[in-house]
Amino acid sequence: MYIFQVHHYIKPDQVETYKASVLENARKTVLEPGVIRFDVFQDSADPTHFSLFEVYQDLAARDAHLTTEHFLMWKDVYLATQARKGNGDEFIALFPEEGDWKKTN
């Protein structure tokens, strides 16, 4: 299982543009084979800060996601709306164990 969490920092006047694009990407991403979860969060204290929590069956599923049309369209919007470069972290699951994860769609 491959888990990735990323933080995005968006220009204040571009929040709604980014939000529409990231939600469209998320709705299509959860339909992809090998995607277990794809959660999008907006910071309640800082509405320009977003976090994506992505869980894939394996790295191949993540790599396939990065080639989809909806991801590439989202990426263009993200690059145009970002206030500063975000950061991401990779994780392994400790609990629940891999076989206990359930697909969200």
RAWO-V613993 format. One record per residue. N is the residue number from 1. RES is the residue in three letters. SS is DSSP state (H for helix, E for strand, C for the rest). PHI is phi as a letter, one per 30 degrees, with the letter a starting at -180 (none if undefined). OMEGA is omega in whole degrees, 0 to 359 (* if undefined). Layout:
{{N | RES | SS | PHI | OMEGA} {N | RES | SS | PHI | OMEGA}}
This chain:
{{1 | MET | C | none | 181} {2 | TYR | E | c | 181} {3 | ILE | E | b | 182} {4 | PHE | E | b | 174} {5 | GLN | E | b | 183} {6 | VAL | E | b | 177} {7 | HIS | E | c | 179} {8 | HIS | E | c | 179} {9 | TYR | E | b | 192} {10 | ILE | E | c | 176} {11 | LYS | C | e | 183} {12 | PRO | H | e | 182} {13 | ASP | H | d | 181} {14 | GLN | H | c | 184} {15 | VAL | H | e | 183} {16 | GLU | H | d | 177} {17 | THR | H | d | 179} {18 | TYR | H | d | 183} {19 | LYS | H | e | 179} {20 | ALA | H | d | 182} {21 | SER | H | d | 182} {22 | VAL | H | d | 178} {23 | LEU | H | d | 176} {24 | GLU | H | d | 178} {25 | ASN | H | d | 181} {26 | ALA | H | d | 180} {27 | ARG | H | e | 179} {28 | LYS | H | d | 182} {29 | THR | H | d | 183} {30 | VAL | C | d | 178} {31 | LEU | C | d | 182} {32 | GLU | C | d | 174} {33 | PRO | C | d | 176} {34 | GLY | C | i | 177} {35 | VAL | E | c | 181} {36 | ILE | E | c | 178} {37 | ARG | E | b | 173} {38 | PHE | E | a | 185} {39 | ASP | E | c | 178} {40 | VAL | E | b | 181} {41 | PHE | E | b | 173} {42 | GLN | E | c | 182} {43 | ASP | C | d | 181} {44 | SER | C | d | 179} {45 | ALA | C | d | 181} {46 | ASP | C | b | 185} {47 | PRO | C | d | 176} {48 | THR | C | c | 181} {49 | HIS | E | c | 178} {50 | PHE | E | b | 174} {51 | SER | E | b | 175} {52 | LEU | E | c | 178} {53 | PHE | E | c | 189} {54 | GLU | E | c | 178} {55 | VAL | E | b | 181} {56 | TYR | E | c | 177} {57 | GLN | C | e | 179} {58 | ASP | C | a | 181} {59 | LEU | H | d | 178} {60 | ALA | H | d | 177} {61 | ALA | H | d | 177} {62 | ARG | H | d | 180} {63 | ASP | H | d | 178} {64 | ALA | H | d | 179} {65 | HIS | H | e | 183} {66 | LEU | C | d | 179} {67 | THR | C | c | 184} {68 | THR | C | d | 179} {69 | GLU | H | d | 182} {70 | HIS | H | d | 176} {71 | PHE | H | d | 182} {72 | LEU | H | d | 176} {73 | MET | H | d | 178} {74 | TRP | H | d | 182} {75 | LYS | H | e | 177} {76 | ASP | H | e | 179} {77 | VAL | H | d | 180} {78 | TYR | H | e | 182} {79 | LEU | H | d | 179} {80 | ALA | H | d | 186} {81 | THR | H | c | 185} {82 | GLN | E | d | 176} {83 | ALA | E | d | 177} {84 | ARG | E | a | 183} {85 | LYS | E | d | 177} {86 | GLY | E | d | 178} {87 | ASN | E | b | 180} {88 | GLY | E | b | 180} {89 | ASP | E | b | 176} {90 | GLU | E | c | 183} {91 | PHE | E | b | 166} {92 | ILE | C | c | 183} {93 | ALA | C | d | 173} {94 | LEU | C | c | 178} {95 | PHE | C | a | 355} {96 | PRO | C | d | 179} {97 | GLU | C | d | 188} {98 | GLU | H | e | 182} {99 | GLY | H | d | 182} {100 | ASP | H | c | 176} {101 | TRP | C | d | 179} {102 | LYS | C | c | 178} {103 | LYS | C | d | 184} {104 | THR | C | d | 180} {105 | ASN | C | c | *}}
